[in-house]
């Protein structure tokens, strides 16, 4: 067997189809990013609303003000949301 035949048998053949244009690729990426960011904001809003509604209801134990430092939590939340939007814009 010749070396040309051996090389032809071991090399995989690649068949390429003509490239098709992706019409809405950028639009779906942007839509997905905004859906993620809005769901992230919604989760944090629900957590803060839960804290506000249930903040005064406790059964004689330590209250929410004893357990949580709300300004620090709000700052951490803002930093997380800002980092999410910064990362998202960097990926677009």
Beta strands, then each sheet from edge to edge (+ up, - down):
end
